[in-house]
Amino acid sequence: MVWIKFIVTAALIVLAANQLAKYGDVIAIRTRLSGMFIGVLLLAGATSLPEVLTSISSLQQNTPNLAAGNLLGSNTFNMFLLAVLDMANHNQRILRKALLKHALTGSLAMVMIGMVAFFMLANLDLSIGWVGVDSLLILGFYVVAVRIIQGNAAPAPQTQEEDLPVDGKLPSLRAGLIGFGLAAAALVVVTPIMVESANEIAVLTGLGTTFIGTTLVALVTSLPELVTTLAAAKIGATDMAIGNLFGSNMFNMFAVGLTDMFFTQGRFLAAIDPSFLLVAMLGLLMTGIGVVGNLAKLEKKLWVIELDALALILLYFGGMYLLYLRG
């Protein structure tokens, strides 16, 4: 019964998040913002909303490890999706096509993941109210990072999704905003039920909330990124597709700081299991490989997959196996 509840709620979350991304695209077209900027900010925020709501719900059910596993595990899964994107577009050199456009976003995501890992190790026992100073620094850096991206987003050639005609077939901006809000509301209702069932699965299987959060829950909350990324790549919007993944990693680390706002028993980073350092470092390594894949002129392929994409796949499954052994 618990597995049925988990699968049904997971499907509803993916459906609602896909609608969130769909109406986010409407907002992008109607406001005529750049594909890269929309991918990094609005789309990344929209598709990462399940992670945020799942983490907050996990705290309400007194399982901070599930919250941490969800956010840090989503980083690794997002980079795994880069490899999926490469295999789905094996006729193009998708990881090279973006060139330098996403090196800045990927680098800033690496800095934020590194900050989280550093603060987990440093264990700074400083708080303002109930919120840790480490979390406030993470939140502050995200704001700075967004300003840096915005300031360096030079006017780029219009991508295909931005060239779509704004006519009667496209919902209005008002309809886009209403649809976006309704999809977000549906996530707020369904997410706590999914988290409750994930907790029950962790107990029944004996795998614990650390492993379940990093794998099963992170997979469910990252499925919107998968669907949105493949859909964006299918219409040729590689800026939006890749920007969504790197931007989601930035937003996930912002969500770590945001989660601390809802954790009233102390500092959130001090409450989670030290084994999450492995997950954080795995996310850092994979994001680094993703950045290298955008910069390096690697011409070799192994069948239909580029070598850096293969490295992402091997790192992801190897890291999950190590986490399973530690659990």
N, C-alpha and C positions, 0 to 999 in steps of 0.2 A: 504493500500500500504506500509506503513512504517513497519508494522509487517512482511509482506512478505520479504521486504528488509533485516530486521533484521534476520529472520530465514534463508534466503539463505546465507547471509554473515557469520552467525554463523556456518552453516554447512560447508562452505568452510574453515573457520578457524580450525574447528575440524579435517577436512580431511588433511589440510596442517600440522597441529601439529602432527597428527598421523604418517604422513610420516617423520616428523622431528624425532619423537621417534624411528621409524623403522630404519632409517639410523643411528641414535645414537647408536642403538643396534649393527648394523654392525660395526661401529667404535669401540665399546666396545670389540667385539669378535676379530676383526682383530688386535687390539692393545694389547689384552689380559690383560686388566685392571680388577681389582676385581669388582664383582657384586655390593658390597656395595658402593665402591668408585664411580663407574659409576652411581649408583642410586642416590647418594647424590649430585653429581656434574654435570656430563654431562647430564644425563637424566632429573634431576630436572631443570637444566638450559634450556634444550630444551623444556620441557613441560610447563615451566613458561614464555617462550618467548612471547606468546600471552598477558600475563598480562603486561609485560614490554611495548610492542608496543601499547597496549590499553591505558596504562597510559600516555605515551608520546603523543599519538594522542588526548587524552582527554585534555591535557594542550594546545595543539595547537588550540583546539576548545573552550578554556577558560572555562573548567568545571573541576577544580581540585578535586571537591568532587567525581566525577565519577572515577577519577584516584585513589583516596584514597580508595573508596569503593571497587574497583576492587581488589586492593592489599590486604587490610585487610580482605575483605570478602572471598578471596580465601584461606586464612589461615583456616578459620572456615570450609569451604567446604572440604579442604584437610583432616581435621581430621574427618569430617563426612564420608569421603571415607574409613577411617580406619574401621568404623563400617560396611560399605557396604562390604568391603573386608572380614570381619569376617563372615557376613551372607552368602556371596558367597562361603565360605570355612568352613561351619558349622561342617563338619566332622573332621576338624583339629582345634587345639587351636592356631589360626593364630597369635593372639596378644601376645601369650607366646612363640611362636616358635622362634622368633627372639632373645629372651633372652636379654643379655646385649649389643648386637651389636649396637643397635640404640639409646641406652640411652644417649650417648654423643651427637649425632646429635640432638635428640629431646631437650636435655637440652640447647644446644647452640641456637636452634631455640627459646626456651622460653626466653633466655637472650635477643635476638635481638628484639622479640616482646615487651618485657618489656622495652627495651631502647626506642623504638618508643613511647610507651605509656608515659614513663617518660618525654621525650622531648616535647611531646604534652602538658603535664601538666606544665612543667617548663617554657616553652616559652622563651628559651634563645635567646635573640635578638643579636646574634653574627654571623657575616658572613665573609667569605673570598671571595671577589668579590660579586657575586650574590648568592653564594651557602652557605647555613647555616652550621655553625660549627657542629650542631647536626647531619646533614646528613653526613658530612665528618667522624664523629666518627662512625656512623653506617656502612659506607663503609669500614672504617679501621678495625672494629671488624669482619666484614665478612671475610676479608683476613686472619685475625688471626685465625678465626674459621676453615677455610679451612685448614690452616697449622696444626692446632691441630688434625683435623680429619685425615689428611694424615699421621701425625706422629703416631697416635694411631691405624691406620688400619693395624693390624698384618696380616701376610699372612694367609688367611683362606682357608679351603678346597674348591676346585673348585666347583662352583655351576653348575647346569645342563646347563644353558645357555652358560657357559664358556667351557663346555665339547663338545659342538657342533663341528663337524669336519669342518675345514677350507678347503673347496674344491670348485669345480667349481660352485656348487649351491648357494654359498654365494657370494654376490657382493664383489668386491675388495674394498680395503680401499679408493682408488681414487673415485670409484663409490659412496661409502658411503659419502665421503666428498662433492661430487658434488650434490648428492640427498639432503643432509642436507642443503646445500647452497640454492638450488632451492626452497625447502619447506620454508625456512626462508624468501626468497624474496617474495614468494606468501603471506605470513603473512603480510609483510610490505605493500603490495598493498591493501589487503582486510580489514585489521583491521580498518583503518580510516573510512571506509564506515559503518562498524558495530557500531562504536562509535557514528557516526552522527545519525544513526537510533535509538540508545539507548537514545540519548539526546531528540529526537523527541518524543519517547515513554514516557519519564519522564515528558515532558510538557503536552502531550495529556492526560495521566492518572492522572496527578496532584500528583503523588507519590514523585516526586523530584529525583534529581541525587544521593542523599545520599542512598536512599532505592534501587533504580534501579541499582546503581553501586555495592552495597553490595550483591544483590540477583541475578538479571538477568544477568548482565555483568560478575560478578564473577563466576556464574554457567557456562556460555559459555566458558570463558577462562580456567576453571578448568576441562572441559570435557576431554581434552587430558590426564590429570592425571588419570581420571577414567578409560579410555580405556587402557592406558599403564599399570596402576597398576593391573587391572584384568587380562590383557594378561600376565604380568610377573608372577603373582600368579598362573595362569593356568599351566605354564610350570615348576612350583616349584621354581621359582626365588623369594622367599619371601624377601631376602636381598634387591634385586633391587626394589621390590614393596613398601616395607615399607620405605626404604631409599629415594625413590622418593618423598614420601609424606612429611616426615620430612625435607628433603633437599629442597623441594619446599617452605616450610614455611620460611626457612632461606633465600632462594633466593628472595622471595617476600619482605622481610624486607630490603635486599640489594637493591631491586628495588625501595623502598621508597627513599633511599638516592640517587640512580641514577636518579630518576625522578626530584629531586631538581636541578640537572644539567641543565635540560631543562626548568625549571620554572624561568623565568627571572624577574618576578614581585616582588620578595622577597623570603622569606623562605617558602618552600612548606608546612612544618608541621604547620606553623603559618596561612596558608591560608585555611586549610581545616576545616570543621565544627567540633565543639567540640563533637558532638554526636558520632563521630568515636572512641572516647575513649571506648564506650560501645562495639564496634566491636573489637577493639584491645584487650580489657580485655577478651572478649569471646574467641578470638583466643588463648590467653595465657592460659585460663582455659582448653580449649579443648586439646591443645598441652600437657599440664601437665597431663591430664587424659590419653592421648596416651602414654606418657612416663611411667606412673604408670602401664598401661596395659602391657607394655613390661617387667616390673620388678616384679610386685606382683604375688604371687601364688594364684590367685583366681580360685577356682574350680567350682563355681556355674554358672549355665546357666539358662536363662529364655527361655524355649522352644529351639530355635536354635541360640540364641544370648547371648553372654557373657555380664555380668553386666556392665563392663566398656564400651563396645560398645553401650549398651543401653543408658548409661549416655551421651555418645557423641551425639547420635541421639536426645535425649530429650533437651540437651543444645543447639544444633543447631537450632531446630525449635522454642524453647522457646526464644532464642536470636533474631531470625528473627522477631518473633511476637512483642517483646519489641521494636525493631527498627521500625517496622511498626507503632506501637502506638505513638512513639516519632515523626515519620514523619508526 
